[in-house]
Amino acid sequence: MVNRLYDAHDAALFKFILAITGRAADAEDALQELFIRVARIEGRLAAIERPTAYLFEMARNEALRVMGREREPGIEFVRPTPDAGVEEAEEVNRALAELPREQREVLALHVYAGLTFAEIAERLGENADTVASRYRYGLQKLKERLRSVVDGELS
């Protein structure tokens, strides 16, 4: 079951952890530790109602443990792709790094883990309205930041 979970979720988990830690090396460490922990509880995984949500909750905890909770993120959330070159990826990374950790975390849980706001609220011990607000404000800040970059280039 651990291999199946890894094959199905490793890329999304890595992106999610990276959104929290902000450093690829930390994300890799956290992902490795996460699956070591998952292997230790493999016999109990079948009893878990939503193993994917549980896996992302474990990933969040591991990411926070690896980064020591207080360290500010580096800039490496998005890597260049054929659609977004190096400069575009760097601008997105800077914009994401400027968000408060709580907003980055909600964005990552919603985008990478596919969790609803109610599920995120349950995992974080927050109110669903608070989670929705963090998501909305985070998106708004990203749009404003990226728009200012584009406007600045056009001037």
Contact map, one row per residue, 1 for C-alpha under 8 A:
11111000000000000000000000000000000000000100000000000000000000000000000000000000000000000000000000000000000000000000000000000000000000000000000000000000000
11111100000000000000000000000000001001100100000000000000000000000000000000000000000000000000000000000000000000000000000000000000000000000000000000000000000
11111110000000000000000000000000000000000000000000000000000000000000000000000000000000000000000000000000000000000000000000000000000000000000000000000000000
11111111000000000000000000000000000000000000000000000000000000000000000000000000000000000000000000000000000000000000000000000000000000000000000000000000000
11111111110000000000000000000000000000000000000000010000000000000000000000000000000000000000000000000000000000000000000000000000000000000000000000000000000
01111111110000000000000000000000001000000000000000000000000000000000000000000000000000000000000000000000000000000000000000000000000000000000000000000000000
00111111110000000000000000000000000000000000000000000000000000000000000000000000000000000000000000000000000000000000000000000000000000000000000000000000000
00011111110000000000000000000000000000000000000000000000000000000000000000000000000000000000000000000000000000000000000000000000000000000000000000000000000
00001111111110000000000000000000000000000000000000000000000000000000000000000000000000000000000000000000000000000000000000000000000000000000000000000000000
00001111111111000000000000000010000000000000000000000000000000000000000000000000000000000000000000000000000000000000000000000000000000000000000000000000000
00000000111111100000000000000000000000000000000000000000000000000000000000000000000000000000000000000000000000000000000000000000000000000000000000000000000
00000000111111110000000000000000000000000000000000000000000000000000000000000000000000000000000000000000000000011000000000000000000000000000000000000000000
00000000111111111000000000000010000000000000000000000001001000000000000000000000000000000000000000000000000000011000000000000000000000000000000000000000000
00000000011111111100000000110010000000000000000000000000000000000000000000000000000000000000000000000000000000000000000000000000000000000000000000000000000
00000000001111111110000000000000000000000000000000000000000000000000000000001000000000000000000000000000000100010000000000000000000000000000000000000000000
00000000000111111111000000000000000000000000000000000000000000000000000000000000000000000000000000000000100110011000000000000000000000000000000000000000000
00000000000011111111110000100110000000000000000000000000001100100000000000000000000000000000000000000000000000000000000000000000000000000000000000000000000
00000000000001111111111101100000000000000000000000000000000000000000000000011000000000000000000000000000000000000000000000000000000000000000000000000000000
00000000000000111111110000000000000000000000000000000000000000000000000000001000000000000000000000000001100100000000000000000000000000000000000000000000000
00000000000000011111110000000000000000000000000000000000000100110000000010000000000000000000000000001001100100000000000000000000000000000000000000000000000
00000000000000001111111101100000000000000000000000000000000000110010000111000000000000000000000000000000000000000000000000000000000000000000000000000000000
00000000000000001111111101100000000000000000000000000000000000000000000111111000000000000000000010000000000000000000000000000000000000000000000000000000000
00000000000000000100111111100000000000000000000000000000000000000000000011111000000000000000000000000000000000000000000000000000000000000000000000000000000
00000000000000000100111111110000000000000000000000000000000000000000000000010000000000000000000000000000000000000000000000000000000000000000000000000000000
00000000000000000000001111111000000000000000000000000000000000000000000000000000000000000000000000000000000000000000000000000000000000000000000000000000000
00000000000000000100111111111100000000000000000000000000000000100110000000000000000000000000000000000000000000000000000000000000000000000000000000000000000
00000000000001001100111111111110000000000000000000000000000000100000000000000000000000000000000000000000000000000000000000000000000000000000000000000000000
00000000000001000000000111111111000000000000000000000000000000000000000000000000000000000000000000000000000000000000000000000000000000000000000000000000000
00000000000000000000000011111111100000000000000000000000000000000100000000000000000000000000000000000000000000000000000000000000000000000000000000000000000
00000000000000001000000001111111110000000000000000000000001001100100000000000000000000000000000000000000000000000000000000000000000000000000000000000000000
00000000010011001000000000111111111000000000000000000000001001000000000000000000000000000000000000000000000000000000000000000000000000000000000000000000000
00000000000000000000000000011111111100000000000000000000000000000000000000000000000000000000000000000000000000000000000000000000000000000000000000000000000
00000000000000000000000000001111111110000000000000000000000001000000000000000000000000000000000000000000000000000000000000000000000000000000000000000000000
00000000000000000000000000000111111111000000000000000000011001000000000000000000000000000000000000000000000000000000000000000000000000000000000000000000000
01000100000000000000000000000011111111100000000000000000000000000000000000000000000000000000000000000000000000000000000000000000000000000000000000000000000
00000000000000000000000000000001111111110000000000000000000000000000000000000000000000000000000000000000000000000000000000000000000000000000000000000000000
00000000000000000000000000000000111111111000000000000000000000000000000000000000000000000000000000000000000000000000000000000000000000000000000000000000000
01000000000000000000000000000000011111111100000000000000000000000000000000000000000000000000000000000000000000000000000000000000000000000000000000000000000
01000000000000000000000000000000001111111100000000000000000000000000000000000000000000000000000000000000000000000000000000000000000000000000000000000000000
00000000000000000000000000000000000111111110000000000000000000000000000000000000000000000000000000000000000000000000000000000000000000000000000000000000000
00000000000000000000000000000000000011111111100000000000000000000000000000000000000000000000000000000000000000000000000000000000000000000000000000000000000
11000000000000000000000000000000000001111111110000000000000000000000000000000000000000000000000000000000000000000000000000000000000000000000000000000000000
00000000000000000000000000000000000000011111110000000000000000000000000000000000000000000000000000000000000000000000000000000000000000000000000000000000000
00000000000000000000000000000000000000001111111100000000000000000000000000000000000000000000000000000000000000000000000000000000000000000000000000000000000
00000000000000000000000000000000000000001111111100100000000000000000000000000000000000000000000000000000000000000000000000000000000000000000000000000000000
00000000000000000000000000000000000000000111111110000000000000000000000000000000000000000000000000000000000000000000000000000000000000000000000000000000000
00000000000000000000000000000000000000000001111110000000000000000000000000000000000000000000000000000000000000000000000000000000000000000000000000000000000
00000000000000000000000000000000000000000001111111100100000000000000000000000000000000000000000000000000000000000000000000000000000000000000000000000000000
00000000000000000000000000000000000000000000011111100000000000000000000000000000000000000000000000000000000000000000000000000000000000000000000000000000000
00000000000000000000000000000000000000000000000111111100000000000000000000000000000000000000000000000000000000000000000000000000000000000000000000000000000
00000000000000000000000000000000000000000000100111111110000000000000000000000000000000000000000000000000000000000000000000000000000000000000000000000000000
00001000000000000000000000000000000000000000000001111111000000000000000000000000000000000000000000000000000000000000000000000000000000000000000000000000000
00000000000000000000000000000000000000000000000001111111100000000000000000000000000000000000000000000000000000001010000000000000000000000000000000000000000
00000000000000000000000000000000000000000000000101111111110000000000000000000000000000000000000000000000000000000000000000000000000000000000000000000000000
00000000000000000000000000000000000000000000000000111111111000000000000000000000000000000000000000000000000000000000000000000000000000000000000000000000000
00000000000010000000000000000000000000000000000000011111111100000000000000000000000000000000000000000000000010001000000000000000000000000000000000000000000
00000000000000000000000000000000000000000000000000001111111110000000000000000000000000000000000000000000000000000000000000100000000000000000000000000000000
00000000000000000000000000000000010000000000000000000111111111000000000000000000000000000000000000000000000000000000000000000000000000000000000000000000000
00000000000010001000000000000110010000000000000000000011111111100000000000000000000000000000000000000000000000000000000000000000000000000000000000000000000
00000000000000001001000000000000000000000000000000000001111111110000000000000000000000000000000000000000000000000000000000000000000000000000000000000000000
00000000000000000000000000000000000000000000000000000000111111111000000000000000000000000000000000000000000000000000000000000000000000000000000000000000000
00000000000000000000000000000110110000000000000000000000011111111100000000000000000000000000000000000000000000000000000000000000000000000000000000000000000
00000000000000001001100001100100000000000000000000000000001111111110000000000000000000000000000000000000000000000000000000000000000000000000000000000000000
00000000000000000001100000000000000000000000000000000000000111111111100000000000000000000000000000000000000000000000000000000000000000000000000000000000000
00000000000000000000000000000000000000000000000000000000000011111111100000000000000000000000000000000000000000000000000000000000000000000000000000000000000
00000000000000000000000001001100000000000000000000000000000001111111100000000000000000000000000000000000000000000000000000000000000000000000000000000000000
00000000000000000000100001000000000000000000000000000000000000111111111000000000000000000000000000000000000000000000000000000000000000000000000000000000000
00000000000000000000000000000000000000000000000000000000000000011111111000000000000000000000000000000000000000000000000000000000000000000000000000000000000
00000000000000000000000000000000000000000000000000000000000000011111111000000000000000000000000000000000000000000000000000000000000000000000000000000000000
00000000000000000000000000000000000000000000000000000000000000000011111100000000000000000000000000000000000000000000000000000000000000000000000000000000000
00000000000000000000000000000000000000000000000000000000000000000011111110000000000000000000000000000000000000000000000000000000000000000000000000000000000
00000000000000000000110000000000000000000000000000000000000000000000011111000000000000000000000000000000000000000000000000000000000000000000000000000000000
00000000000000000001111000000000000000000000000000000000000000000000001111100000000000000000000010000000000000000000000000000000000000000000000000000000000
00000000000000000000111000000000000000000000000000000000000000000000000111110000000000000000000010000000000000000000000000000000000000000000000000000000000
00000000000000000000011000000000000000000000000000000000000000000000000011111000000000000100110010000000000000000000000000000000000000000000000000000000000
00000000000000000100011100000000000000000000000000000000000000000000000001111110000000000100100000000000000000000000000000000000000000000000000000000000000
00000000000000100110011000000000000000000000000000000000000000000000000000111110000000000001100100000000000000000000000000000000000000000000000000000000000
00000000000000000000000000000000000000000000000000000000000000000000000000011111000000001101100000000000000000000000000000000000000000000000000000000000000
00000000000000000000000000000000000000000000000000000000000000000000000000011111100001001000000000000000000000000000000000000000000000000000000000000000000
00000000000000000000000000000000000000000000000000000000000000000000000000000111111111011000000000000000000000000000000000000000000000000000000000000000000
00000000000000000000000000000000000000000000000000000000000000000000000000000011111111000000000000000000000000000000000000000000000000000000000000000000000
00000000000000000000000000000000000000000000000000000000000000000000000000000001111110000000000000000000000000000000000000000000000000000000000000000000000
00000000000000000000000000000000000000000000000000000000000000000000000000000001111110000000000000000000000000000000000000000000000000000000000000000000000
00000000000000000000000000000000000000000000000000000000000000000000000000000001111111111000000000000000000000000000000000000000000000000000000000000000000
00000000000000000000000000000000000000000000000000000000000000000000000000000001111111111000000000000000000000000000000000000000000000000000000000000000000
00000000000000000000000000000000000000000000000000000000000000000000000000000011100111111100000000000000000000000000000000000000000000000000000000000000000
00000000000000000000000000000000000000000000000000000000000000000000000000000000000111111110000000000000000000000000000000000000000000000000000000000000000
00000000000000000000000000000000000000000000000000000000000000000000000000000001000111111111000000000000000000000000000000000000000000000000000000000000000
00000000000000000000000000000000000000000000000000000000000000000000000000000111000111111111100000000000000000000000000000000000000000000000000000000000000
00000000000000000000000000000000000000000000000000000000000000000000000000110100000001111111110000000000000000000000000000000000000000000000000000000000000
00000000000000000000000000000000000000000000000000000000000000000000000000000000000000111111111000000000000000000000000000000000000000000000000001001000000
00000000000000000000000000000000000000000000000000000000000000000000000000001100000000011111111100000000000000000000000000000000000000000000010001000000000
00000000000000000000000000000000000000000000000000000000000000000000000000111100000000001111111110000000000000000000000000000000000000000000000000000000000
00000000000000000000000000000000000000000000000000000000000000000000000000100000000000000111111111000000000000000000000000000000000000000000000000000000000
00000000000000000000000000000000000000000000000000000000000000000000000000000000000000000011111111100000000000000000000000000000000000000000110011000000000
00000000000000000000000000000000000000000000000000000000000000000000000000001000000000000001111111100001000000000000000000000000000000000000010000000000000
00000000000000000000010000000000000000000000000000000000000000000000000011100000000000000000111111110000000000000000000000000000000000000000000000000000000
00000000000000000000000000000000000000000000000000000000000000000000000000000000000000000000011111110000000000000000000000000000000000000000000000000000000
00000000000000000000000000000000000000000000000000000000000000000000000000000000000000000000001111111011000000000000000000000000000000000100110000000000000
00000000000000000000000000000000000000000000000000000000000000000000000000000000000000000000000011111111000000000000000000000000000000000000000000000000000
00000000000000000001000000000000000000000000000000000000000000000000000000000000000000000000000000111111100000000000000000000000000000000000000000000000000
00000000000000000000000000000000000000000000000000000000000000000000000000000000000000000000000000011111110000000000000000000000000001000000000000000000000
00000000000000000000000000000000000000000000000000000000000000000000000000000000000000000000000000111111111000000000000000000000000001101100000000000000000
00000000000000000011000000000000000000000000000000000000000000000000000000000000000000000000000100111111111100000000000000000000000000000100000000000000000
00000000000000010011000000000000000000000000000000000000000000000000000000000000000000000000000000001111111110000000000000000000000000000000000000000000000
00000000000000000000000000000000000000000000000000000000000000000000000000000000000000000000000000000111111111000000000100000000001001100000000000000000000
00000000000000000000000000000000000000000000000000000000000000000000000000000000000000000000000000000011111111100000000000000000000000100110000000000000000
00000000000000110011000000000000000000000000000000000000000000000000000000000000000000000000000000000001111111111000000000000000000000000000000000000000000
00000000000000010000000000000000000000000000000000000001000000000000000000000000000000000000000000000000111111111110000100000000000000000000000000000000000
00000000000000000000000000000000000000000000000000000000000000000000000000000000000000000000000000000000011111111111100100000000000000000000000000000000000
00000000000000000000000000000000000000000000000000000000000000000000000000000000000000000000000000000000001111111110000000000000000000000000000000000000000
00000000000110110000000000000000000000000000000000000000000000000000000000000000000000000000000000000000000111111100000000000000000000000000000000000000000
00000000000110010000000000000000000000000000000000001001000000000000000000000000000000000000000000000000000111111110000000000000000000000000000000000000000
00000000000000000000000000000000000000000000000000000000000000000000000000000000000000000000000000000000000011111111000000000000000000000000000000000000000
00000000000000000000000000000000000000000000000000001000000000000000000000000000000000000000000000000000000011101111111100000000000000000000000000000000000
00000000000000000000000000000000000000000000000000000000000000000000000000000000000000000000000000000000000001000111111100000000000000000000000000000000000
00000000000000000000000000000000000000000000000000000000000000000000000000000000000000000000000000000000000001000011111110000001001100000000000000000000000
00000000000000000000000000000000000000000000000000000000000000000000000000000000000000000000000000000000000000000011111111000001000000000000000000000000000
00000000000000000000000000000000000000000000000000000000000000000000000000000000000000000000000000000000000000000011111111100000000000000000000000000000000
00000000000000000000000000000000000000000000000000000000000000000000000000000000000000000000000000000000010011000011111111110001001000000000000000000000000
00000000000000000000000000000000000000000000000000000000000000000000000000000000000000000000000000000000000000000000111111111111011000000000000000000000000
00000000000000000000000000000000000000000000000000000000000000000000000000000000000000000000000000000000000000000000011111111111000000000000000000000000000
00000000000000000000000000000000000000000000000000000000100000000000000000000000000000000000000000000000000000000000001111111100000000000000000000000000000
00000000000000000000000000000000000000000000000000000000000000000000000000000000000000000000000000000000000000000000000111111100000000000000000000000000000
00000000000000000000000000000000000000000000000000000000000000000000000000000000000000000000000000000000000000000000000011111110000000000000000000000000000
00000000000000000000000000000000000000000000000000000000000000000000000000000000000000000000000000000000000000000000000011111111011000000000000000000000000
00000000000000000000000000000000000000000000000000000000000000000000000000000000000000000000000000000000000000000000000011001111111000000000000000000000000
00000000000000000000000000000000000000000000000000000000000000000000000000000000000000000000000000000000000000000000110111000111111100000000000000000000000
00000000000000000000000000000000000000000000000000000000000000000000000000000000000000000000000000000000000000000000000000000011111110000000000000000000000
00000000000000000000000000000000000000000000000000000000000000000000000000000000000000000000000000000000000000000000000010000111111111000000000000000000000
00000000000000000000000000000000000000000000000000000000000000000000000000000000000000000000000000000000010000000000100110000111111111100000000000000000000
00000000000000000000000000000000000000000000000000000000000000000000000000000000000000000000000000000000000000000000100000000001111111110000000000000000000
00000000000000000000000000000000000000000000000000000000000000000000000000000000000000000000000000000000000000000000000000000000111111111000000000000000000
00000000000000000000000000000000000000000000000000000000000000000000000000000000000000000000000000000110010000000000000000000000011111111100000000000000000
00000000000000000000000000000000000000000000000000000000000000000000000000000000000000000000000000000010011000000000000000000000001111111110000000000000000
00000000000000000000000000000000000000000000000000000000000000000000000000000000000000000000000000000000000000000000000000000000000111111111000000000000000
00000000000000000000000000000000000000000000000000000000000000000000000000000000000000000000000000000010000000000000000000000000000011111111100000000000000
00000000000000000000000000000000000000000000000000000000000000000000000000000000000000000000000000100011001000000000000000000000000001111111110000000000000
00000000000000000000000000000000000000000000000000000000000000000000000000000000000000000000000000000000001000000000000000000000000000111111111000000000000
00000000000000000000000000000000000000000000000000000000000000000000000000000000000000000000000000000000000000000000000000000000000000011111111100000000000
00000000000000000000000000000000000000000000000000000000000000000000000000000000000000000000001000100000000000000000000000000000000000001111111110000000000
00000000000000000000000000000000000000000000000000000000000000000000000000000000000000000001001100100000000000000000000000000000000000000111111111000000000
00000000000000000000000000000000000000000000000000000000000000000000000000000000000000000000000000000000000000000000000000000000000000000011111111100000000
00000000000000000000000000000000000000000000000000000000000000000000000000000000000000000000000000000000000000000000000000000000000000000001111111110000000
00000000000000000000000000000000000000000000000000000000000000000000000000000000000000000000001000000000000000000000000000000000000000000000111111111000000
00000000000000000000000000000000000000000000000000000000000000000000000000000000000000000011001000000000000000000000000000000000000000000000011111111100000
00000000000000000000000000000000000000000000000000000000000000000000000000000000000000000000000000000000000000000000000000000000000000000000001111111110000
00000000000000000000000000000000000000000000000000000000000000000000000000000000000000000000000000000000000000000000000000000000000000000000000111111111000
00000000000000000000000000000000000000000000000000000000000000000000000000000000000000000010000000000000000000000000000000000000000000000000000011111111100
00000000000000000000000000000000000000000000000000000000000000000000000000000000000000000000000000000000000000000000000000000000000000000000000001111111110
00000000000000000000000000000000000000000000000000000000000000000000000000000000000000000000000000000000000000000000000000000000000000000000000000111111111
00000000000000000000000000000000000000000000000000000000000000000000000000000000000000000000000000000000000000000000000000000000000000000000000000011111111
00000000000000000000000000000000000000000000000000000000000000000000000000000000000000000000000000000000000000000000000000000000000000000000000000001111111
00000000000000000000000000000000000000000000000000000000000000000000000000000000000000000000000000000000000000000000000000000000000000000000000000000111111
00000000000000000000000000000000000000000000000000000000000000000000000000000000000000000000000000000000000000000000000000000000000000000000000000000011111
